[in-house]
Amino acid sequence: MKIAIAIFKYFAPSSGIQSDVLPLADELNQRGHEVVLYCSSWDAPAAPAWLKVQMVSADSFNNARRSKLFIKNLRRMLESDPADILVAFNRIPGADFYIAGDRPVAMQEAGFFQKLSLRYRRNAALEREILSKESKTKILCISPRQKLEYIRNYGTPEERFFLMPAGIPVNRKLRPDADQIRERVRSSLGVADNQILLLSEGVNPGVIGADRAIAAIAALPEELQQMVKLVICCRGNLKKLQTLSNRLGVDDYVDIIVPDGDLLDLFPAADLLLYPARNETSGIAPLESIASGTPVLASPNHGWDHIVQESGSIVLPSPFKRENLISALKMLLLAPEQIEDMKRQVTEYARTADFYRRSEFAANAITGVANE
């Protein structure tokens, strides 16, 4: 079969839904299917030789207009060069499969004026069309909660859903050279042997709550601040984070870096992934952290609450409250042996956890092969 995969922008490295694109394409290619990737921009190393990448024009002055143009031009291209199946990583009505990386628009944190914006209203309209009872699009979800929220908001028939397993590349497994990586990376980041390295990692700083992490460090007593180094690694508007760090007077305890190459070495170097996310359903940083043997302190607003808890890590109460994050940090810093105990639990959990079958499962669903 000829299978079209559509994503508005492709970039790598990434720890969001982006990271599923090439593994899925590779799985489909290995099964003998022709795979064509449609995107408006490619910000990554060169595509593999077997993957045909088609650029879709979507130039405009705002995101809502760009999304509209992308969908319009994608349809034109598929009319002239049809595919047997269209798999969409963004909200594209009419797709055969939608790989849902977000919570329902209505469930996301948004202020009054944000809800009036053209972008918000367009995303909501596209989602309603895809999830409506009349739509034929099948939905590949990444967590049980996400699926229930979609059904609750749109009344989508349950038989249109496929609940995918947790998914990260197999090279995320606990590495035998983790101790050497830890020593090298901590040295390069200027982290002292007796400091606790907190990592905040993801695609969008606002979504993963990087500002919440900075504010929590600022709220700690000075003697606890001196015990930590917070490393934030993400894309987006990092200037805002730097301004916040400066304004709160914690520049000495916060480093903000841009993703460069593979991010995996950051996880074994860290003592704790700090993940006070707002609405990060698709982010795989908690899974990558656990697979690397590094525990997680997370808000309840992401798709992996159950896995974080099962691993021996900490999920804060719902709804998120800043004081709960600060209290949890204080508790761990005042008794660092708890972090070591969490590391042992997470490492043991990672040895048997199956985080690596998502691409296989999704390919089975897309091609009509029964999933066991």
C-alpha positions in Angstrom: 0.0 0.0 0.0 0.9 3.6 -0.4 0.7 5.3 3.0 0.8 9.1 3.4 1.9 10.5 6.8 1.1 14.2 7.4 2.6 16.5 10.0 2.6 20.2 9.9 6.2 20.7 11.0 8.8 18.0 11.4 11.8 18.7 13.7 14.3 16.6 15.6 15.4 15.9 18.2 12.1 15.9 20.0 10.4 14.2 22.9 6.8 14.9 21.9 4.6 13.2 19.3 7.2 14.2 16.7 9.4 11.3 18.0 6.8 8.8 16.7 6.9 9.9 13.1 10.1 8.3 11.8 9.8 5.0 13.9 6.2 4.5 12.5 7.3 5.3 8.9 10.2 2.9 9.3 8.0 0.1 10.6 5.6 0.6 7.7 8.5 0.7 5.2 10.0 -2.6 6.6 6.6 -4.2 6.0 6.9 -3.4 2.3 4.6 -0.3 2.1 5.5 2.9 0.3 5.6 5.8 2.7 5.4 9.4 1.8 5.8 12.1 4.5 4.0 15.4 3.9 5.1 18.5 6.0 5.4 22.2 5.6 9.0 22.3 7.0 11.8 19.8 7.8 14.2 20.8 10.6 16.2 17.7 11.1 19.0 15.6 9.6 18.4 14.4 6.1 15.6 11.9 5.7 16.5 8.2 5.1 16.8 7.2 1.5 13.6 5.1 1.6 11.4 7.9 2.8 9.9 10.3 0.2 9.4 13.8 1.8 6.9 16.1 0.1 6.9 19.8 1.1 3.4 21.3 1.5 3.2 25.1 1.0 1.6 26.8 4.1 3.1 30.3 4.1 1.0 32.9 6.0 1.1 35.5 8.8 -0.4 33.4 11.6 -0.7 29.8 12.8 -4.4 29.4 12.1 -4.0 30.5 8.5 -0.9 28.3 8.0 -2.9 25.3 9.3 -5.8 26.1 6.9 -3.4 26.4 3.9 -1.5 23.2 4.9 -4.8 21.1 5.0 -6.0 22.7 1.7 -2.8 22.1 -0.2 -2.3 18.7 1.3 -5.7 17.7 -0.1 -4.8 19.0 -3.5 -1.6 17.1 -3.6 -3.3 13.8 -2.5 -6.0 14.4 -5.2 -3.3 14.4 -7.9 -1.2 11.7 -6.3 -3.5 9.5 -4.1 -2.5 7.4 -1.2 -4.3 4.3 0.1 -4.2 5.6 3.7 -3.7 9.0 5.2 -2.2 9.1 8.7 -2.3 12.5 10.4 -0.2 13.7 13.3 -2.2 17.0 13.4 -5.9 17.7 13.3 -6.7 17.0 9.6 -10.4 16.2 8.9 -10.9 13.3 6.5 -7.7 11.5 7.5 -8.1 7.7 7.9 -6.1 7.8 11.2 -5.4 10.6 13.6 -2.5 10.0 16.1 -3.7 12.2 19.0 -0.9 13.9 20.8 -3.0 16.3 22.8 -5.8 16.4 25.3 -9.1 17.6 23.9 -9.0 21.4 23.2 -11.8 22.0 25.7 -9.7 20.3 28.5 -6.6 22.4 28.0 -5.7 25.3 30.3 -6.6 28.5 28.4 -7.6 31.9 29.6 -10.7 33.8 28.4 -8.9 35.8 25.7 -6.9 32.8 24.5 -10.2 31.0 23.9 -11.3 33.9 21.7 -8.2 33.6 19.6 -8.4 32.4 16.0 -5.9 29.6 16.6 -7.9 28.2 19.6 -11.2 28.4 17.8 -9.8 26.8 14.6 -8.2 23.9 16.6 -11.5 23.4 18.4 -13.4 23.3 15.2 -11.0 20.9 13.5 -11.1 18.6 16.5 -14.9 18.6 16.6 -15.0 17.5 13.0 -12.5 14.7 13.5 -14.0 13.4 16.7 -17.7 13.8 15.7 -20.0 10.8 15.7 -20.3 11.2 11.9 -16.6 11.1 11.2 -14.9 7.9 10.0 -11.4 8.9 11.3 -9.9 6.3 13.6 -8.1 7.7 16.7 -4.8 6.3 18.0 -4.6 7.5 21.6 -1.6 7.3 24.0 -3.3 7.1 27.4 -6.6 5.7 28.8 -7.4 9.2 30.3 -7.0 10.9 26.9 -9.4 8.4 25.3 -12.0 8.9 28.0 -11.8 12.7 27.7 -12.4 12.5 24.0 -15.4 10.2 24.4 -16.7 12.5 27.2 -16.4 15.7 25.1 -17.5 14.4 21.7 -19.4 11.2 22.2 -17.0 9.5 19.7 -17.9 5.8 19.4 -15.5 3.7 21.4 -14.8 1.3 18.4 -13.0 4.1 16.6 -10.2 4.2 19.2 -7.0 2.3 19.4 -5.1 2.7 22.7 -1.4 2.5 21.9 1.2 1.3 24.4 3.8 3.5 25.8 6.4 4.2 23.1 10.0 5.2 23.0 12.9 3.9 20.8 14.6 0.8 22.1 17.9 2.7 22.5 16.3 4.5 25.5 16.8 1.4 27.6 19.1 1.6 30.7 22.6 1.7 29.4 25.6 -0.2 30.7 27.8 2.9 30.5 25.3 5.1 32.4 27.9 5.9 35.2 30.4 7.2 32.7 27.8 9.2 30.9 26.7 10.7 34.2 30.2 11.8 35.2 31.0 13.3 31.7 27.7 15.2 31.3 27.6 16.6 34.9 31.2 17.8 34.5 30.3 19.5 31.2 27.3 21.2 32.9 29.4 22.4 35.9 27.4 20.3 38.3 29.3 19.5 41.5 29.4 15.9 42.8 27.4 16.8 45.9 24.7 18.7 43.9 21.4 17.3 42.9 20.7 17.7 39.1 17.1 18.4 38.3 16.2 18.1 34.7 13.2 19.8 32.9 13.0 18.5 29.3 10.5 18.7 26.5 9.5 20.5 23.3 7.5 23.5 24.6 8.6 25.2 27.8 5.1 26.4 28.7 3.5 23.0 28.2 6.1 21.1 30.3 5.9 23.8 33.0 9.5 24.9 32.9 8.5 28.3 34.4 6.9 26.4 37.3 10.1 24.6 37.9 12.1 27.8 38.0 9.5 29.4 40.4 9.8 26.3 42.6 13.6 26.7 42.9 13.1 30.3 43.7 10.8 29.5 46.5 13.2 27.1 48.3 15.3 28.3 51.2 18.8 29.4 50.1 20.5 26.4 51.8 18.3 24.1 49.6 18.9 26.1 46.5 22.6 25.6 46.9 22.0 21.9 46.8 20.6 21.9 43.3 21.2 22.7 39.6 18.1 22.9 37.4 18.9 22.2 33.7 16.1 23.1 31.3 16.4 21.7 27.8 13.6 22.7 25.4 12.7 24.6 22.3 10.4 27.7 22.1 10.8 31.1 23.7 13.7 30.5 26.0 14.2 34.3 26.5 11.1 34.4 28.7 12.6 31.6 30.9 15.9 33.4 31.2 14.1 36.6 32.1 12.1 34.8 34.8 15.2 33.1 36.2 17.0 36.5 36.4 14.0 38.3 37.9 13.6 35.6 40.6 17.4 35.7 41.4 18.1 32.0 40.7 20.5 32.3 37.7 23.2 30.6 39.7 21.0 27.5 40.1 19.3 27.4 36.6 20.9 26.5 33.2 18.7 26.9 30.1 20.0 25.0 27.0 18.8 24.3 23.5 18.4 20.6 22.3 21.5 19.7 20.3 21.8 16.1 19.0 20.6 13.2 21.1 19.1 14.2 24.4 19.5 10.8 26.0 22.7 11.6 27.9 20.9 14.1 30.0 18.7 11.5 31.7 21.4 9.3 33.3 23.2 12.5 34.4 20.1 13.8 36.2 18.9 12.8 39.7 15.3 13.7 39.1 13.1 14.8 36.2 11.1 17.8 37.3 7.9 17.7 35.1 5.2 20.1 36.4 3.5 19.9 33.0 0.3 21.8 32.1 -1.2 19.9 29.2 1.5 17.5 27.9 -0.3 14.4 26.8 2.3 13.3 24.2 5.6 14.2 25.8 7.7 11.1 26.4 10.3 12.7 28.7 8.8 10.8 31.8 9.1 7.5 29.9 12.7 8.3 28.7 13.6 9.3 32.3 12.2 6.1 33.8 13.8 3.9 31.1 17.1 5.6 32.0 16.7 4.8 35.7 16.0 8.4 36.7 12.9 9.1 38.9 10.2 11.7 38.1 8.4 14.4 40.0 5.4 15.3 37.9 2.1 17.1 37.8 -1.0 15.0 37.0 -1.4 16.8 33.7 0.3 14.4 31.3 -0.5 11.0 29.8 1.8 8.8 31.9 0.5 9.3 35.5 -0.1 5.6 36.0 3.4 4.6 34.8 5.1 7.3 36.8 3.3 6.1 40.0 4.0 2.4 39.2 7.7 3.1 38.8 8.0 4.4 42.3 8.2 8.1 41.2 5.9 10.9 42.4 2.7 12.4 40.8 1.5 15.5 42.6 -2.2 15.8 43.6 -4.8 17.1 41.1 -5.4 20.0 40.5 -1.8 21.3 40.3 -0.9 23.7 43.1 2.5 25.4 43.3 2.8 24.8 47.0 2.5 21.0 46.5 5.4 21.1 44.1 7.5 23.1 46.5 6.7 20.9 49.4 7.6 17.7 47.5 10.9 19.3 46.4 11.7 20.3 50.0 10.9 16.8 51.2 13.3 15.2 48.7 16.1 17.7 49.3 15.9 17.4 53.0 16.2 13.6 52.8 18.3 12.9 49.6 18.3 9.2 50.5 14.6 9.2 49.3 15.9 10.1 45.8 18.4 7.3 45.9 15.6 4.9 47.0 13.4 6.1 44.1 16.3 5.6 41.7 16.6 2.0 42.8 12.8 1.4 42.3 12.7 3.1 38.9 15.8 1.1 37.7 14.1 -2.1 38.7 10.9 -1.1 37.1 12.7 -0.1 33.9 14.3 -3.6 33.6 11.0 -5.2 32.9 8.8 -2.4 31.5 7.7 -2.7 27.9 8.0 0.8 26.5 9.1 -0.1 23.0 6.1 -1.5 20.9 4.2 1.6 19.9 5.3 1.8 16.3 4.5 -1.9 15.8 1.1 -1.5 17.4 0.2 1.6 15.3 1.4 0.0 12.1 -0.8 -3.0 12.9 -3.8 -0.8 13.4 -3.2 1.2 10.3 -2.7 -1.8 8.0 -5.5 -3.8 9.6 -3.3 -6.4 11.3 -4.8 -7.7 14.6 -3.0 -6.4 17.7 -2.4 -9.0 20.4 
